[in-house]
């Protein structure tokens, strides 16, 4: 049984917005990097965004400036606000958690380039963007 539960997917026209939510168990939320990945039919899974416990965020270049990842510590939820959506971003979106933190200089962030570092995955939620 998946411990991460996504919600908020659906269909939207090109240029529209959607907000995904992911509820995590407290221990997972407090310990691990939380991230969003996506996978379209026939394509490889790709990273979208990640957020560390200190709130520091990481984004794939393709979504920078359009997507925002955030977290609510009281609710142990992670959100992905997606604006200016494009048809080729139609995919299953997955919430994931894992020990993927990287310490660089004086700050720590989540490495979203390595999906293998994320041990826990939600069942995924469909996002469809029509042209």
Beta strands, then each sheet from edge to edge (+ up, - down):
strand 1: 5-7
strand 2: 10-13
strand 3: 18-23
strand 4: 33-39
strand 5: 46-51
strand 6: 57-59
strand 7: 67-72
strand 8: 77-82
strand 9: 91-98
strand 10: 101-104
strand 11: 107-110
strand 12: 118-121
strand 13: 125-130
sheet 1: 1+ 3- 8+ 7-
sheet 2: 2+ 13+ 9- 4+ 5- 6+
sheet 3: 2+ 13+ 9- 12+
sheet 4: 10+ 11-
end
